[in-house]
Each structure stands twice: as C-alpha cells, then as structure tokens.
Amino acid sequence: MSRSRFACALLGACTWLVLHPSRVTAQTDYFNTDGGRPLRIEDATAVEWRAIELQLAPFSLERHGGRWQPSLEPELAFGILPRTHLSVGFPLQRLERAGTDALTGLGGVHLSLFHQLNVETRIPAFAVRSEVLLPAGPLGAGRAIPSVTGIATRTLSGLGPVRVHANATVTLGDALAANDAAPDGAEANEIPRWLAGVSIDRAFPVQYTLVAAELLAQRGLADGSAVTWHAGVGVRHQLTARFVVDAGVRRRLTSNDAPWSITVGSAMALSLGRRLF
C-alpha cells in the first residue's frame, strides 16, 4: 500500500471513529496527564481498555538561538488490555539554521507500550513504559533508539485532589554522534540519555480542570551533553465528555540563552466497546 493510500485509510478510520463512537467515556480524561501534554512528567494511568485516544494537535514552539522552532506530533493510543495501551506518534519538525533554508519533515516514528502495574491504594500506582524511536523522515535519527521509563503516582491524603508524580527514563544504546543525529544535532539534544523529574497537580472537578507544575533534570544522548534542569507549568481542561484541551510553558534553567517552550494540545477519547477488541 502506498503512503498516500495508507494516510487516506488512516484519516478515514479516525473520521469514522469520531462520528460513530459506541459510547462516550466519563469526564475524567482531564485528570490523566500524558507525557508532553502539557508537561513532560506523566502519571501512572493507562488509556482505558478498548478505548482509543486521539491526540489531534499537540503543537509546541521552542526557542533556540533567537528563533522559535515549531513541532507537531499527532498520536494514537489504543487500550489493548486492562491497564495497558499501545501508542504510535509521528513527530513533525521544522528546523531553521543560520545561512541555510529551513528544514521541515518527519523526525521519526514513536512506538510505545505502557503498562500500569497496580491501582493506587496504600501504596503509589506504578507503571512502566517501553518506547522506541524509529528512524524515519529527513529529521529522524540514523538508527532506532529504545528507552524505558518508570512512573509513580501518589495522591496526597488530606489535601484534596492533589497528586505527586515521579518519572525516570533511561535511553539504551550508544550515544549519538553528529553524523547519526538530525541536522545540527537537534535530535540528539532532545533525546535524553537519562531523565528524572517530579510534578504535582491539583484538580478542580467542578470545572473539569487540572493545573500542574514540574521540575526535571536530563542529560542528552549526544556526545558531551551536559545535565540541564527544566521547569514548567500547565493546565488541562475538559470541554466535553470526550474532548480535552491543554497548554503549558516550560523553561530550561541551565542554559546561556535559557530557552522557553510553549505547548498547546487537544485530545479526543473514544470507547469502542467489544467490536474491535
């Protein structure tokens, strides 16, 4: 099947799912934070079994060297088993370099398997996510890059709907050299050799709104990368029973130019009952 036919088939399937959902999921999706929507630290909650989450327009702008670099990563997540989901994402990037034309294209393909180990009781909820960034497109890395993330979520008793999350990511394999990375080493700088961070969020159930803040440290996968610290704040809001919007602002704290990044996204959650799974 050609790429154009595959894209048309995928678009048609997504349109059918939006127009013909078997039932609507509960208005709680705003409460479940995803990586990058709006912050990088996520919670230990999987997509509901037999549900599909369509991340329709997760758009971000990051400032590098006095320029704003846009990126977009549509993603589909499928609840394939209880407390387990599979997701696929397509990062689209635009890189501007001094003295040359801007480069726009696919920066790889993200495949991820997320499994929630337990439901939070007296102990935190724990989850593990295994991921691989496949080489694809003009801005992708030159090889497959696998990583593993451990996730924990704890609700603070006595403080209302307040939760604390901890994430730790390790990327496997050798460091990326300049000739393995995307132009200007952009991909190697964005992919962490390791990442560790915490976030805290507060839900406002009557308004279907969640506010969150995070602090994390990471070291890039490129040769000679230094440890950098990042902080961010974000908000998620549920507009309808299955549609969520979010926005966030992040800043790199340890950098000469202290670059900012802005994210805006939306997602639609659908339940398919037993017809497909």
ROKOLDREN-822031 format. One record per atom (N, C-alpha, C, O, CB): residue in one letter; y, z, x. Coordinates in steps of 0.02 Angstrom, whole numbers, plus 50000, padded with zeros to 5 digits. Each point is the difference from the previous one (the first is absolute). Glycine has a CB too. Layout:
BEGIN
AYZX...
***
This chain:
BEGIN
M499405000050042M500605000049958M500625000050044M500045003950047M499345002249861S501104989650077S500614999750040S500435006149988S499915003649951S500064983950044R500525013750051R500445005849993R500414999649937R500105005049966R499944995950157S500194993049860S500424999349940S499595001549936S500265003149954S500454988450106R498675006249938R499585001449941R499835007449996R499995002949946R499534985650060F500355014650052F499865007250000F500605003949975F499935004649960F499274993950135A501414999649929A500605003549979A500114999249925A500195004849966A500314993450147C499384995849861C500084998949928C499505004149959C500175002749948C500254985750077A498965011950000A499495003949965A500175007450000A499925003449950A499234988150082L501105011050026L500185007150005L500585001549954L500005005149965L499604995250153L500914995349881L500575001149956L499794999849927L500245004049960L500504990950126G498815000549897G499764999649931G499625006349979G500085002449944G499874985350068A499635014950034A499635006149984A500465005949990A499905004049954A499144991650111C501475005049978C500475005549994C500404999549934C500115005049967C499984995650158T500114993349857T500364999049938T499575001949940T500245003249954T500424987750100W498705007149947W499555001849945W499935007549994W499995002749945W499394986550071L500565014250041L499925007349998L500615003449972L499945005049964L499304994250134V501364998249919V500615003049975V500064999149924V500215004549965V500344993450146L499254996249865L500084998549929L499445002549957L500085000749939L500554989450095H498775011449996H499425001949960H499655006250029H499404999850011H500464988349956P500505017450046P499665006150022P499595003049944P500214999849942P500705002350141S498515000849933S499575002849948S500275006649974S499905001749942S499134992650110R501315009449991R500315006249978R500525002050052R499984997650056R498985006149881V501495000650044V500545001950044V499845006750032V499775004649967V501064989149963T499305006850136T499885006350034T500535005049982T500534998249975T498924995750119A500425012449919A500465005449983A500634999650043A499994997050054A499055010249911Q501504995850011Q500634999850035Q500015005350056Q500375004949997Q500214991049899T499015003050154T499995004550058T500014996350066T499955003250052T499425004949878D500704985450069D499974996250062D500595001650046D499944999450061D499444991649879Y501195011050031Y500585001950041Y499835005950045Y500325001050052Y500444994749859F498745008250070F499825006150036F499564998550061F499945004250044F500135002049848N499644987950111N499534998350054N500354995550051N500114994149987N498905007049934T501165001750136T500384996350050T499534995750043T499465002250019T501405006949983D499354984850012D499634995350042D500364999350067D500595001350005D498994992549893G500055004150154G500304998850064G500524994649997G499854994349981G499105009450073G501674997949966G500544995249998G500364999549934G500484996249994G498914997750089R500405009949866R500314999749934R500125007049974R499565002949967R499894986050010P501145013950037P500544997250040P499985002350073P500364997350042P500335002149855L498885005650119L499965002850068L499344998050032L499554997749966L501195011950000R499214991450099R499394998250035R499445005049989R499414998250000R501284996050086I499485012249905I499505005249986I499774999349928I500424999749954I500095008150132E498844992149902E499724999149933E499595006149980E499855004350042E500124983449975D499855012649919D499605005649976D499264998150000D499824994350012D501155009849918A498615000950055A499274999150004A499714998149933A499475002649981A500495005750112T500364987249870T499784997949934T499844992650000T500414995950021T500285013149926A498714989350031A499794993049997A500214996849934A500165003549952A498864999250123V500994990849924V500104996349938V499425001649952V499435000550021V501214990250039E499525010049878E499505001849949E499434995049998E500104994050009E500805011549924W498504997050056W499404995849996W500094994749945W500245001549945W499045008050096R500534984349974R500064994249956R500724998249983R500144996749950R498765006450002A501574999150090A500704998249990A500234995450057A499694999750053A500525011249888I500324985650045I500324995650050I500735002050004I500345000849949I498844989750028E501065010150084E500715001250012E500304994050035E499774998150054E500055014549952L500684984449964L500334994250028L500675002350029L500455001849962L498994990349957Q500625007950147Q500645001550031Q500394993450003Q499874995850043Q499655014050026L500944989549885L500294993549985L500534997850051L500024994250020L499755008049861A500665002450139A500564997950043A500215005650047A500585002249997A499804990049913P499175010150134P500215005150048P500414996850056P499734997450049P499245009349925F501694993650019F500464996750046F500325005150046F500175005549978F500064985549937S499855007350148S500315004650048S500484996350046S499914994050014S499085013549981L501524996150027L500484997550049L500035005050057L500095006049989L500584987949922E499255003850150E500045004450058E500504997150049E499994994050015E498815009749970R501635000650041R500534997850044R499785000450073R499825005350024R501034998549893H499164990550118H499824999650071H500544996250037H500184994449981H498595005949991G501505002750081G500484996550042G500604997349962G500244994550015G498835002750058G501175006449877G500574997849961G499834995149945G500454997649966G500215004350134R498704996549890R499794995349948R499535003549951R499615004350019R500514986050061W499935007849857W499545002449949W499424995149995W500094994149988W500855011549948Q498444997150074Q499404996049998Q499635001349934Q499755005649990Q500164994650138P500044994949827P499655001149936P499254999050006P499764996350043P501285000149898S498595006850016S499284999049994S499785001449929S500345003649963S499494999550158L499614994049860L499735000649933L499245000250005L499704995850034L501304998149915E498685010950016E499275000450004E499705001249931E499885005749982E500204998650135P499794990449845P499635000849937P499295002550015P499704998150050P500984992749896E499075013450009E499345003050012E499645001049934E500315001549949E500135004350154L498904993449898L499575001549943L499515005450020L499704999650053L500424988649902A499815016950003A499525005350011A499525000449941A500224999949942A500625006550128F498514994149944F499485000149949F499625006650003F499765001950054F500144985549951G500045016149939G499595006049997G499274998149992G499764999049944G501195007550006I498694993050106I499324997249999I499475005349985I499454998349976I500934993150105L499775015049933L499545005549987L500415006249984L500615000050012L498514995150066P500585010249894P500385006249990P500315002350066P499665000750051P499585002449854R501414998250094R500395002550057R499994995150059R500095002250057R499665009549906T500144981950025T499974995150053T500344993549978T499874997549946T499065007650097H501514992350000H500304993549984H500034995650062H500035002350057H500645003149851L499344988250079L500054994850050L500664996449989L500174998449944L498565000350065S501645000050045S500644996649993S500074994450051S499695000150053S500825010449903V499894984550026V500154994450045V500744998649995V500284999549945V498554995550041G501505004550071G500724998850003G500174994150044G499634998450046G500565013749934F500384984850005F500214994050036F500725001050025F500474998349965F498764994449965P500855010150130P500685001250026P500364993650019P499774996250042P499835014850000L500964987949927L500434994250014L500625002550036L500335004649976L499244988949923Q500605003550158Q500545002650041Q500494994450019Q499834994149998Q499405014750046R501374993349973R500504995450028R500305003450061R500285005549995R499984989449891L499695001850172L500255002750063L500564995650026L499934993950004L498945011150022E501684998149992E500564996550029E500085002050073E500035005950016E500544993449872R499464995750156R500085001350071R500634996750025R500184994549979R498575006350035A501605002550032A500634997350026A499884993350034A499554999350042A500895012449974G499964983349966G499964993550032G499464995549974G499934994550026G500525010950071T499164996749854T499464995849973T500025000149924T500355004149970T498944998350132D500344993149868D499954999949927D499595005949975D499565002450035D500554985149966A500045014749939A499615005349969A499304997649985A499894994249984A501165010749966L498464999750056L499314998549985L499795003549936L500135006049993L499624992550130T499944997949832T499785002849937T499274998149988T499814994250009T501365005349944G498425005350027G499304998349987G499575006149988G500255005749998G499914984250070L499205008949925L499515005249989L499885003950064L499934997050054L499534996249855G500525013550086G499895004250058G499315003150002G499925005650025G501294996749975G498294994249973G499325002649998G499775001249929G500364998549952G499825006750159V499234997549881V499725002149936V499735007050007V499585001450044V500134986649924H500515016549988H499775006950001H499415000949953H500064998549940H501105005450088L498284998449997L499435002149958L499905007550010L499995002450056L499464986249952S500495015149937S499965007350004S499505002749950S499964997649943S501245002850095L498415004649983L499545003549957L500195007450000L500015003250053L499054988549970F501105011049918F500255006849992F499485004049961F499784997849947F501434998450056H498605009750023H499535004349964H500265007149999H500145003050052H498904989649982Q501035010249906Q500215006949991Q499375004450001Q499564999249959Q501464997449973L498965007950116L499395004050011L499905005249947L499435001549982L500704996550139N500405004949852N499945005449952N500635000549958N500534997550019N498695008750058V500714997149866V500575001549958V500285006850022V499625004650015V499904988849887E501135007250099E500315006250022E499825005849954E500074999549939E500884994050110T498815011949981T499865006249963T500335005750039T500615000350004T498274995349949R500725008950074R500285005150044R500124997450070R500365003150040R499065005549894I500304985750081I500114996750063I500394993649988I499974997349945I498975007750105P501404992450000P500384993749990P499544994249983P499405000250014P501465004050066A499434990749891A499644993749991A500014996250066A500524999650033A499784999949843F499124997750143F499954996250062F499784992949984F499634998849952F500095011750113A500524984849975A499824993049992A499994996750069A500305002550048A500204997149835V499164994850121V499984996150062V500114992749982V499734997549950V499485010850106R501184988349984R500134992949990R499834996250063R500275001550054R500635001149861S498664992450080S499854995550056S500344993449985S499984997549944S498905008250081E501424991450026E500424994149990E499924995250058E499865002250057E500965004549877V499264986950053V500004995050053V500554995049985V500064997549944V498705004050078L501644997050029L500514994849996L499714993750031L499894999750061L501065008749943L498924986649955L499684993950023L500534995150026L500544999649972L498535002149946P500774994650135P500474995150026P500084994249952P499524996649984P500185006750133A500914995549862A500154994549954A500744998750001A500405004750004A498614998149923G501184991050070G500704998249997G500344999950067G499745002650049G500275002149839P500594992450115P500364999350063P500265006550029P500155000350059P500164988549904L499755016549996L500275006450023L499465005350005L500175005950009L500924991149940G498295001250046G499465004850005G499805001350072G500164996050045G499445000349844A500065009350122A499745001550067A499444995150017A499744996549956A500565015750031G499524987550077G499514995150022G499285002049989G499554996150016G501275000550066R499065009349890R499315002349989R499995005049943R500535002449979R499184995850143A499695003349853A499935005149948A500165006950028A499805001650056A499334991349886I501225011250019I500215006650022I499775005249948I500295000549947I500724994750115P498455008649954P499765005049952P500335006850011P500225001650055P498684992349941S501135010049951S500285006850005S499675004549948S499704997649952S501404997750089V498965011249970V499725005049955V500535005349987V500355002250046V498474995849998T501255004149893T500505005049981T499665005749962T499614998849954T501284992350041G499285015050024G499805005949963G500595002649959G500565000150025G498585002850063I500744999149850I500535001949953I499815006649967I499435001149981I500874986749999A500205016650012A499905006349965A500595001249953A500574998550018A498765006150078T500534998249845T500525001649951T499885007049973T499445001849982T500684986149987R500425016150030R499955006949975R500585001449953R500584998850017R498855004950089T500414998849834T500515002049952T500205007250014T499565004450008T499994987749905L501095009250091L500255006750015L500045004049936L500414998549956L500244997350144S498945009349894S499995004149940S500655004049994S500275002350050S498474998449956G501495000149933G500595004049988G500654996250008G500545002849987G498815006850049L500624984249987L500614996150011L500064994149952L500414995550011L499565007950109G499634996649828G500014994449954G499634994050029G499585000950044G501525003149911P499044990050020P499644994050024P500254997750069P500284994650007P499555002049874V500065007750170V500194998450069V499364999150041V499555004249996V501555002349994R498874988150049R499414998750041R500214998650072R500544997450013R498844998049886V500165006350146V500094998550071V499434995450022V499425001149982V501165010150039H499594983650017H499504995250024H500024999650076H500545000550031H499574993049861A499315005550138A499954998950072A499584993950013A499464999249970A500665013150052N500114983350022N499644993950019N499934999850076N500455002050036N499984991949862A499005003550125A499904998750072A499624993450006A499464999249971A500525013350057T500314982950010T499714993350008T499864998750074T500405001850043T500224994149855V498815001050115V499824997850068V499804992749996V499594998149959V500035013550075T500694984250009T499824993050004T499514999050057T500115002450056T501004994249897L498354999850034L499474999150048L500124993650041L500384995649980L498825010549944G500464993650134G500054994050041G500525000650055G500355005150005G499284988449897D500425001350137D500464999850057D500724999249976D500134997949943D498974997250128A501375006749973A500704999149986A500164992549995A499654995950029A500635014950030L500244987649903L500214993149993L500464998250058L500505003350012L499404997449863A499924994050161A500444997250051A500494995349968A499944998249941A499165003050146A501404996749951A500524995749972A499724993549971A500244997649949A500565007350134N498684992349950N499734993649975N499525000949942N499784995049971N500365000550143D499695010749869D499575001349942D500415001649937D499754999449944D499375004750134A501514997849932A500405002549944A500404994349969A500014994450025A500055016850029A500264990549891A500454995349968A500614998950044A500095003650049A499525000049837P500824991650099P500594998750041P500425006350013P500105004049955P499914984449999D500225012350108D500405005750022D499615006549997D500305005450003D500724988749958G498325005650033G499605006149996G500125003949936G499845006049997G500194994550125A500244996349826A500175003649939A499395003249968A500035005749978A500924986450004E498505004250015E499405002749968E499735006050039E499795004949970E499944983649986A500275011050111A499745005450041A500425006349993A499735005650004A499814986050075N501115007749911N500435005849992N499905003349932N500075006149994N500754988750084E499035001349871E499935002749933E499325003349990E499955004849962E500824986449997I498715006450074I499335002949993I499955006150044I500114999550060I499394989149913P500325017249999P499965006150042P499335000650035P499484998749971P501325006949951R499234996350142R499385002250033R499765006349965R499405000949988R500964994150123W500125009549874W499855005849958W500625001749961W500564998550020W498585005850062L500754998849862L500555002349956L499795006649969L499435000849978L500954987349998A500095016650021A499885006549968A500635002149964A500554999850029A498595003550059G500794998949850G500605001949962G499845004049938G499435000549979G501114989450064V499985013049929V499955004049939V500544997849952V500524997450021V498985012550042S500384991249873S500514998749949S499945005349946S499485003349993S500514984350031I500545013149938I500015004649943I500324996449942I500494996450008I499585013950067D499654990749865D500294996749942D500045004849942D499645005049996D499914984150041R500915009449917R500125004049941R500024995449940R500394995249998R500255013550068A498934992649885A499964995949940A500435003049944A500075006149995A498784990150038F501434999449927F500375001849940F499664996649942F500204994549980F500915007050083P498375001749908P499574996649951P500364997449939P499834994749974P499285012650065V501394996349936V500354997749940V500364993450013V500044995749956V500105016350007Q500134987350098Q500354993850018Q499544994950032Q500234994550017Q500805012249998Y498324994849994Y499534995650033Y500274997750068Y499994994150017Y499585002149871T500675008650151T500334998650064T499735004650054T499855005849988T501184990349951L498925001250122L499775003850058L500494998850057L500194994250013L498595005049950V501435006150071V500424999450060V499615002850059V499625004849992V501464996249941A499004995950126A499595001950057A500404999350065A500494996350003A498475000249935A500825007250113A500294999550067A499435000550051A499495003149987A501615002049975E498994991750096E499474999950050E500295000650071E500594998650012E498724994449912L500265009150122L500155000250071L499364998150036L499475002849987L501445006150000L499134986350059L499404997750036L500174997950071L500574998550016L498934997849875A499985003750150A500054997650068A499474994650011A499465000449971A500995010850070Q499714983950001Q499514994850014Q500124997150070Q500545000450028Q499374997049849R499554999850149R500044996250062R499744993049986R499464999349972R500405011350099G500514984349950G499814993149985G499404997850039G499815003050051G501374994749925L498514996950000L499404997350032L500154995750061L499554998450038L499915001849850A501174997850120A500184995950058A499965003950064A500085006150000A500674987149927D499125003450128D499995003250066D500675003450014D500534997049990D498644994450051G500805014849983G500615003550019G500405002849943G500575002250011G499454990650085S499725007349843S500385002649943S500125007550007S499575003750025S499944987449903A501075011150051A500185007150001A499895003049930A499964996449951A500885001650142V499135008649905V499945003649936V500684999949965V500515001650031V498555005850014T500944990849892T500624999949961T499915004449938T499455000849973T500824987550068W500295014749937W500015004249941W500374996449944W500504996550012W499465014050058H499794990349869H500284996649941H500075005149943H499585004449992H499914984550044A501045010249924A500105004249941A500194995549942A500294994650010A500065015450059G499494992149870G500154995949942G500025004049936G499735005549996G499764984950062V500845006749892V500015002849933V499874994349951V500164994250015V500665015150018G498904992349909G499844994849952G499935002749930G499975006149990G499484987750100V500525001749862V499935001849929V499554994949966V500044994050015V501105011549984R498444996849955R499594995749957R500155001749927R500105005849982R498984993350106H500944995749870H500155001149929H499564995549958H499924994150014H501265009150014Q498534999849920Q499564996249954Q500424997349943Q500275003949960Q498735003350070L501054986249966L500404996949947L499614999449935L500275001249946L500354992550141T498745004349918T499574999449941T499335003250016T499915002950053T500684986449909A498945010249991A499355003150010A499634997150060A499575003450027A500384998749851R500224991850144R499644997150056R500444997050054R499754996650045R499355001349876F501565003250075F500464996850048F500425005450035F500325004149968F499714985449961V499955010350139V500345004950042V500464996450048V499824994850027V499225013349963V501554994850022V500454997450051V500135005650051V499935005949984V500624986049933D499635006250144D500135005050051D500514997350050D500114994050005D498735010649982A501474999950050A500484998250052A500015005550052A499905005949984A500814987549933G499425004750145G500015004850054G500454997950057G500154994150008G498715009349960V501355001550072V500414998850059V499685003850058V499855005949994V501214992549937R498844998150126R499725003250059R500444998750060R500374995150003R498475003749950R501125005750096R500384999250062R499585002150059R499665005149999R501424996849939R498954994150115R499675001850063R500475004650037R500564998150017R498794991049989L500425017050007L500435005250029L500074999350076L500525001850027L499155005649880T499824990250126T500004999650073T500054992750021T499504996850017T499825013849992S501294986849991S500124993150020S500744999250017S500425003549972S498634992449954N501104999650120N500694999050020N500444997749942N500565002249993N499034995150121D500144998049845D500394997549944D499825003349934D500294998349948D499814990950113A499425015549940A499815003849940A499944995649938A500375000949953A500205009050096P498954985249951P499974995249945P499815003349934P499625004849997P500084986550086W500575005849864W499855002149932W499534994949969W499964994350021W501165011449968S498524996649959S499614995449959S500065002149928S500035005949984S499174991850111I500814997349861I500085001149928I499414996649966I499844994350016I501435006349992T498415002849944T499444997149963T500145000449926T500285004949975T498934998350116V500604991549873V500034999749927V499364996949976V499804994750026V501475004449973G498405004049953G499364997349978G499875001249926G500375003649967G499204998250146S499904995049863S499785001049931S499254998849998S499724996450041S501405000049912A498555006649998A499284999349994A499815000349926A500335003349960A499495001950154M499644991449869M499735000149933M499285002150003M499604997150037M501194993849925A499035014250000A499315002649998A499674997849935A500275000849946A500055009150125L499074987249935L499634997549943L499305003050001L499725001350054L500954988049946S499055011749942S499305002349995S499594994449968S500214997249949S500155015050042L499064986450039L499604994549976L499385002149961L499594995949981L500824997850115G499535012849893G499415002449964G499374998350038G499975000850061G500644997949830R498874999050074R499364998450030R499874992450004R499434998050012R500135013049945R500934985050033R499884993049995R499884996650068R499634995150005R501065005049893L499625002750155L499944996950065L499615004150050L499764997450050L501304997049927F498875012250010F499675004550048F499395003249968F499655003950032F501454998350026
***
